[in-house]
Amino acid sequence: MTGANGFSVSGYGPERGSWTRVFARDSLARRLDWPILFAAIALSVIGAALVYSATRNRTELNQGDPYYFLFRHLLNTGIGFALMIGTVWLGHRNLRTAVPILYGISVFLVLLVLTPLGATINGAHAWIVVGGGFSLQPSEFVKITIILGMAMLLAARVDAGDKPHPDHRTVLQALGLAVVPILVVLLMPDLGSVMVMVIIVLGVLLASGASNRWIFGLIGTGALGAIAVWQLGILDEYQINRFAAFANPELDPAGVGYNTNQARIAIGSGGLFGTGLGKGSQTTGQFVPEQQTDFVFTVAGEELGFVGAGLILLLLGVVLWRACRIARETTELYGTIVAAGIIAWFAFQAFENVGMTLGIMPVAGLPLPFVSYGGSSMFAVWVAVGLLQSIRVQRPMSA
């Protein structure tokens, strides 16, 4: 079969349902972006080691099994990898036609969180408990559907050759699509996810070629919205306290400022090469809360030191660099927008997660992509890698 860009895709995709010609010159294996794949795998493996170190002595969490979180992290990674393969096989173009269904499902799931089926975990009412010790955070998947939905609308007439760039009506429709789930997530309230979604929207609009008036208008609206959220009391008290602690790190160091202060102590004590995996006093003494999830970077800083923490940042940089290259090389606006949305997502979430452990960003409860423990977040980032791989796979070989 010949794709829209004039190259053969007969070796992969739902049209055939088999992986033939895997080692051929024009094969799937040769088209994959291996650096981004290896970097993502390396981050997940490092994350497994950090999660194990942070939880092996936490008997109140690991049910007496020191390998409990390690096994589940590896299981989540394996499921995520399988989802990536499925995403590449389906292809981002085929998923484009399924966007309305995926969008409807994701909005329905986040609405379920606001019903009695929703659960509060670690202070955030953003989960659905599905049983068997597993829970689902729908806001993670909303990030993907916002990217796909906005890309579908913004690129439709441009890729068809009808318009050189999205017109104002199309941009307004795309923003309307994004606003609905963002408002629902804000009502939870899950402020960290809302921050990521807003950055995604900005990245998508920038990549689409929309008028700069929309960009500046959105930034202004976001600032006014933040003020309104603060004044209307939508945020929970613990979220307000987090911002207060960020503004004044010395405020209540044993209370609202405890997490940030202990995180900086842990990272600062690691030195150049760290204390060694499993030998960090802050980690072993359980001084830093939520080290397997939001504060996993503190384990790296303390036990792997500046070198180990720097390696994590380097690998994240490789993921972003290759994603930027994929966005630049694709010949369709739809693929460019999808890649740009993922870049904005990964870049901001990584910056926020690392920044909050260093005290340069407020604590927002966001996991470190590929590294932190968590099923929903792990599944979502691997699906995003699958989308990036699909965009690269289905580009012309000359690109």
PyMOL commands that set and color helices and strands:
alter all, ss='L'
color gray80, all
select helices_A, chain A and resi 28-31+34-55+59-62+68-90+92-97+99-113+138-159+168-187+191-208+212-232+237-247+258-268+281-284+296-329+333-358+375-393
alter helices_A, ss='H'
color red, helices_A
select strands_A, chain A and resi 118-121+124-131+134-136
alter strands_A, ss='S'
color yellow, strands_A
deselect
rebuild
show_as cartoon
